[in-house]
């Protein structure tokens, strides 16, 4: 055994006491700050659950057609969505979809400005990169503990945990896409008298859109990968069906719920990839169609 050089028990007690102090004194403030996220999640979930199933299928299949202009992708989306309905997973799938959409929307709002800031400042990049590394590598159960202590079991800690886990790829890819824009293009825009804001909005962001869209795709997939863990603290949805399958040793329940998560992932991954290829075609980044 490694020799005990210091006694870590006082340090652990200090961490626990500090978190308890935060919960007692700032718990209500944190709940008030997170209330808009809860309202966003509830609004999306209520809309998806109240919308007739065939409307959701028509909308997503139409989006797939607009993204690809080919029949294969809409057929794949239609098959995946019909699978959710036939397996009696539709309502749970809509709950999971609401969590994913709320987490992805919040991550987009927070991550893209942060990625822009990183791309324009080396010192900001040096400061934020270790934090992103921590967010991506720290086991999600670790930050679920303080989230549950502050907010209690429910949808808010599940949503916050999903955002923390899913946001870093979009920050990194936004930063990467903006920094890798052709310097000659940037110099030409500067020579024509464009301001920094005009160069960012009219040159950098349009050219970096495929990379940013890839980041959104990664964020969406990572948000879906959190649904089982999030269901442990009250998120519900398909992840809860997986947990019930584990707890009751019902292989079929866990298997079909897991396949439902895969079906949702395939739908949004293929649609995002199709839109990315479409953007690349429009700005001439593909050598051949």
C-alpha positions in Angstrom: 0.0 0.0 0.0 1.1 3.6 -0.7 2.3 5.1 2.6 -0.1 7.6 4.2 1.8 10.9 4.1 -1.1 13.2 5.1 -4.5 12.7 6.6 -7.1 13.5 3.8 -10.1 13.3 6.1 -10.1 17.0 7.1 -9.9 17.9 3.4 -12.9 15.7 2.6 -14.9 17.1 5.5 -14.0 20.6 4.4 -15.3 19.9 0.8 -18.5 18.4 2.2 -19.1 21.2 4.6 -18.4 23.8 1.9 -21.0 22.2 -0.4 -23.5 22.0 2.4 -23.0 25.7 3.2 -23.6 26.5 -0.5 -26.8 24.4 -0.5 -28.1 26.2 2.6 -27.2 29.7 1.6 -27.4 29.7 -2.2 -29.7 26.7 -3.0 -32.8 29.0 -3.6 -30.7 31.3 -5.9 -29.5 28.4 -8.0 -33.0 27.0 -8.3 -34.2 30.4 -9.5 -31.4 30.8 -12.0 -32.1 27.3 -13.4 -35.9 27.9 -13.6 -35.8 29.1 -17.2 -34.1 25.9 -18.3 -36.8 23.9 -16.6 -39.4 26.0 -18.4 -37.7 25.4 -21.7 -37.5 21.7 -21.2 -41.2 21.5 -20.0 -42.4 23.6 -23.0 -40.5 21.4 -25.5 -41.7 18.2 -23.8 -45.4 19.4 -23.6 -45.3 20.3 -27.3 -43.8 17.0 -28.5 -46.1 14.9 -26.3 -49.2 16.9 -27.4 -48.3 16.8 -31.1 -49.9 13.9 -33.0 -47.4 11.2 -33.8 -48.0 11.5 -37.5 -47.2 15.2 -37.5 -43.9 14.6 -35.8 -43.1 11.9 -38.4 -44.1 14.1 -41.3 -42.0 17.0 -40.0 -38.8 15.0 -39.4 -39.2 13.1 -42.7 -39.6 16.4 -44.5 -36.5 17.8 -42.8 -34.6 14.7 -43.9 -35.8 15.3 -47.5 -34.7 19.0 -47.4 -31.3 18.0 -46.0 -30.5 15.3 -48.6 -32.9 15.7 -51.6 -32.8 11.9 -51.9 -35.3 9.2 -50.9 -32.9 7.1 -48.8 -32.6 9.4 -45.8 -36.3 10.1 -45.5 -37.0 6.3 -45.7 -34.4 5.7 -42.9 -36.0 8.4 -40.7 -39.5 7.1 -41.4 -38.4 3.5 -40.5 -36.7 4.6 -37.3 -39.7 6.7 -36.1 -42.2 3.9 -37.0 -40.0 1.5 -34.9 -40.5 3.8 -31.9 -44.2 3.8 -32.3 -44.6 0.1 -33.0 -42.5 -0.8 -29.9 -44.7 1.4 -27.7 -41.9 3.8 -27.0 -43.3 6.9 -28.5 -44.1 8.9 -25.4 -40.8 8.0 -23.7 -39.0 8.9 -27.0 -40.6 12.3 -27.0 -39.5 12.9 -23.4 -35.9 11.9 -24.3 -36.1 14.0 -27.4 -37.2 17.0 -25.3 -34.2 16.6 -23.0 -31.9 16.3 -25.9 -33.3 19.4 -27.7 -33.3 21.5 -24.5 -29.7 20.5 -23.7 -28.6 21.1 -27.3 -30.2 24.5 -27.6 -28.7 25.6 -24.3 -25.3 24.3 -25.3 -25.5 26.1 -28.7 -26.4 29.4 -27.0 -23.5 29.1 -24.5 -20.8 27.3 -26.6 -20.7 29.2 -29.8 -20.0 32.6 -28.2 -17.4 30.9 -26.0 -15.8 29.3 -29.0 -15.7 32.6 -30.8 -14.1 34.2 -27.7 -11.5 31.4 -27.6 -10.7 31.8 -31.3 -9.9 35.5 -30.8 -7.8 35.3 -27.7 -4.9 32.9 -27.0 -5.0 33.6 -23.2 -8.8 32.7 -23.1 -8.0 29.5 -25.0 -5.3 28.6 -22.5 -7.6 29.2 -19.6 -10.7 27.4 -20.9 -9.1 24.4 -22.5 -8.2 22.7 -19.2 -11.8 23.3 -18.1 -13.1 21.7 -21.2 -10.8 18.7 -20.7 -12.2 18.4 -17.1 -15.8 18.6 -18.3 -15.2 15.8 -20.9 -13.1 13.4 -18.8 -14.7 13.8 -15.3 -17.2 11.0 -14.7 -20.7 12.4 -14.9 -21.6 10.8 -11.6 -19.1 13.1 -9.9 -20.9 16.3 -10.8 -24.3 14.7 -10.5 -23.7 14.5 -6.7 -23.6 18.3 -6.1 -26.3 18.9 -8.7 -28.7 16.6 -6.9 -27.7 18.1 -3.5 -28.5 21.7 -4.8 -31.6 21.0 -6.9 -32.8 17.7 -5.6 -33.7 14.7 -7.9 -35.6 15.9 -11.0 -35.2 17.3 -14.5 -33.1 20.3 -13.6 -30.0 18.3 -12.5 -30.5 15.9 -15.3 -30.5 18.7 -17.8 -27.5 20.5 -16.3 -25.5 17.3 -16.2 -26.4 16.7 -19.9 -25.3 20.3 -20.8 -22.0 20.0 -19.0 -21.2 16.7 -20.7 -22.4 17.7 -24.2 -21.2 21.3 -24.6 -17.3 20.9 -24.9 -17.2 19.5 -28.4 -19.2 22.4 -29.8 -16.9 24.9 -28.0 -13.8 23.2 -29.4 -15.1 22.8 -33.0 -16.3 26.4 -33.1 -12.9 27.6 -32.0 -11.2 25.2 -34.5 -13.4 26.2 -37.4 -12.9 29.9 -36.9 -9.1 29.6 -36.5 -8.7 27.5 -39.6 -10.4 29.9 -42.0 -8.0 30.7 -44.9 -5.7 33.6 -43.8 -5.7 34.8 -47.4 -9.5 35.2 -47.3 -9.2 37.1 -44.0 -6.5 39.4 -45.4 -8.6 40.1 -48.4 -11.6 41.1 -46.3 -9.4 43.3 -44.1 -8.0 44.9 -47.3 -11.6 45.8 -48.4 -12.1 47.6 -45.1 -14.3 45.1 -43.2 -14.4 45.7 -39.5 -13.6 42.8 -37.1 -17.3 42.2 -36.5 -18.0 42.2 -40.2 -15.2 39.7 -40.8 -16.5 37.5 -38.1 -20.2 37.5 -39.2 -19.7 37.7 -43.0 -16.5 35.7 -43.5 -15.4 33.5 -40.7 -18.7 32.1 -39.5 -20.0 31.2 -43.0 -16.8 29.5 -43.9 -16.6 27.7 -40.5 -20.3 26.6 -40.6 -19.6 23.0 -41.6 -17.2 22.6 -38.7 -19.6 24.3 -36.3 -22.4 22.0 -37.6 -20.2 19.0 -36.9 -19.9 20.3 -33.3 -23.6 20.6 -33.0 -23.9 17.0 -34.3 -21.4 15.8 -31.7 -23.2 17.7 -28.9 -26.5 16.2 -30.0 -25.1 12.6 -29.9 -23.4 13.2 -26.5 -26.7 14.6 -25.1 -28.4 11.4 -26.2 -25.7 9.3 -24.6 -26.5 10.8 -21.3 -30.2 9.8 -21.2 -29.6 6.6 -19.2 -27.6 8.4 -16.5 -30.0 11.3 -16.5 -32.9 9.0 -15.9 -31.3 7.9 -12.6 -32.1 11.3 -11.1 -35.6 11.8 -12.6 -35.3 12.6 -16.3 -37.5 9.7 -17.4 -37.8 8.8 -21.0 -36.1 5.9 -22.8 -33.3 5.9 -20.2 -35.8 5.0 -17.5 -37.0 2.1 -19.5 -33.4 0.8 -19.7 -33.0 1.2 -16.0 -36.3 -0.7 -15.4 -35.0 -3.5 -17.7 -31.9 -3.7 -15.6 -33.7 -3.6 -12.3 -36.3 -6.2 -13.3 -34.0 -8.3 -15.4 -36.3 -7.8 -18.4 -33.9 -8.1 -21.3 -36.6 -7.2 -23.9 -37.5 -3.9 -22.1 -33.9 -2.8 -21.9 -33.0 -4.0 -25.4 -36.0 -2.2 -27.2 -35.5 1.0 -25.2 -31.8 0.9 -26.1 -32.6 0.4 -29.7 -35.0 3.4 -29.4 -32.1 5.6 -28.3 -30.1 4.3 -31.2 -33.0 5.1 -33.6 -33.1 8.7 -32.3 -29.4 9.0 -32.6 -29.4 7.7 -36.2 -32.2 10.2 -37.2 -30.4 13.3 -35.9 -26.9 12.2 -36.9 -27.9 11.5 -40.5 -29.9 14.7 -40.8 -27.0 16.8 -39.4 -24.5 15.1 -41.7 -26.7 15.8 -44.7 -27.0 19.5 -43.8 -23.3 19.6 -43.4 -22.6 18.2 -46.8 -25.2 20.6 -48.2 -23.3 23.6 -46.6 -20.0 22.3 -47.9 -21.4 22.1 -51.4 -22.7 25.7 -51.2 -19.5 27.2 -50.2 -17.4 25.0 -52.5 -15.5 23.0 -49.9 -16.1 19.7 -51.7 -13.9 19.0 -54.7 -16.5 16.7 -56.3 -20.1 15.9 -55.5 
